[in-house]
């Protein structure tokens, strides 16, 4: 009999798989067995990168923050006016995986580490939106409250039952922007340079 060798997966492979499981099953589904089975690797591959499930959870939350917040902010900032960058980040936020965001928020309600990361992410998102809105709104003192309202609308629309997603979410945000007195470029113009 030939012995088959399994290819070792990278730390990033495990983290991507973890986010996929988290989106589909919640944190309860993110087990070492599920990660390894889904990638076709042994537990040794997992333990090569992580000492424990808790260490993996911390790395997973860090990876989520980098991929779904910091990386999106960097992409939005690549070029354009504040209005174009703002429109781009709103579009990115509209297309973030619904179930992943929802399940991380549920996890944060009962886990201190997840709550700490979620607070960092929400704070980072509000501060980023505030910076853009300071250059868009006529009354700069309204940038922070408006950034908070925009983020709250983005989050809340995901958590309603049924959630407001896709084009319905874009329309809701367009109405909010009209109330704020801002006109944004079309999505195609704002996506220039987006990856």
N, C-alpha and C positions, 0 to 999 in steps of 0.2 A: 504494500500500500504506500502511496505517496503521501508524504506529510505536506499539508498546505500551510503556507505561511501567511499570516495576516499582516497587512500593512499597518504600521503604527499611525494613528491619527494625531494631528497636531492639537495643541491647546485650543486654537481657534476653531477647529472642527468640533471639538467637544462643546465649546461655548455656543456655537451656532446651533448645534443639535439641542442644547439645553434651552435656548430661546424658543426653538420650534416646539419642544415638548411643553414648555411653560405656557406658550400661547394656546396650545390645544387642550392641555389637561390641568393647568394650574401648577403651583409649586409641588403639590402632592405627587404629581406624575414625574417630577424631575428626580428620578432615582438613579443610582449608579448602574443598576441592571438595565434600566430603560435607555440610558445614554449608550452603554456598551453594546446592547443588542441592536439598537438603531443604527449604530455605526459599524457593526460587525467586528468589534474588537473585544479583547479580554479586559477584565477589571484591572489587570496589570498596566494596560495602556492608560486607563484613568489615573491610577495611582502614580504613574510616571510624572504626571503633570500636577496632580492635586493630592494633598495629604488626607483630605476628608471631604465629605459632602458639604460641610460648613464652609470650608475654604473654597470649594467650587461655587457655592452660592454667592460668596463675596465677589469672586471673580466674574460670575455671571451678571451680577448687578452692575459692576464696573463696566463690563463689556456692553451691556444694554445702554448705559449712560453715554458711553463713547459713540456707539453706533447710531443710536436713535435720537441723540440730542447734540452732542458736540460736533460730530461729523456733519450733521445736517446744517448746523449753524455755519460751519466752515464752507460748505458748498454754497449756501445762500450768500455768503460774503465775497465770493470770488469776483464778482463784478456787478456794476449797476448802481443806480440811484438808491437812496433809502427806500423809496416806494417799490422799486423792483425787487430789492432784497427782502423787504417785508412780504411782498406777494409770494415770493419763492418759498419763504419759510412757512407761510400759511399753507401753501400747497403741499409742501413736504409733510407738515403736521396732519393735513387732511388725509394723506395716503399712508400714514403709519399704521402698522398692523393693529387692528381694533382689539382683538382678543389678547394680544400680548400686553398692551397698555392696561386693559381692564384687569387682567390677572395679576399684574404687578401691583396695581392699586389694592386689589383684594389681599394679596400677600402682605402688603405694608400695614394693613389694618391689624395684623396679629403677629408681626415680626419686627423687632426693633431695627435690625440691620436693613431690612427692606424699606422700613419707614424712613430711616436716615438717608438712604440713597434717593428715595422718592422726593424727600424734602430738598436735597441738593439739585435734583433734576428740575423740579418745579421752580425753585429759586433761580436757577440758571436760565430757564426758559423765560421767566418773567423779566429778569434783568436784560436779557437779549432783546426781547420785544420792546421794553422800555427805551433802550438805546436807539432803536430804529424809530419808535414813535416820537421821540424828542425832535427828530429831524423831519417829521411828517406833520404832526399836529401844530396848529397855530398857537395853542396854549401849552407850552412845554411842561407846565406844572401838572397837566393831566396825563402825562405819559405813563407814570407808574400805575395810577388807578385804571387807566384804559388797558394797559398790558395785562393787569390782573383780570379784568373783565374778559378780554379776548381769550386768555388761557383758560379761565373758568368755563367759558362757552365751549371751547374745544374739548375740554375734559367732560363737562356735563353732557354734551350732546352724545358722547360715547356711552355714557352710563345710563341714559334714559332707556326705558323699555317700551318699544323697540328703540335701538340706538339710531341716531340721525347720522347717516354716513354718506359718502360719495357726493353726488350732485346736490342732494338735499342739504348736506352740511355746508357745501360751498355757497348755496343760496342763503342759508342762515347767516353765515359769516359776511356775505355781501350786504345783507340788511343791517347787520351790526356796524359794518364799516360806513354805511350811509348815515346811520345815526351818529357816528363819530365825526362825520364831515370829511371823510377821506375818500378819494377816488384812486383806486388801484389800477395798474396796467393789467391788460388781459393776461390770462395764464400762459399763453404761448410766448408773449414778450417776456414775462417774468421767468420763464423756464430756460431762457437763453443761457447756455453755459452750464445748465444743471446736468448732473451725471446720474 
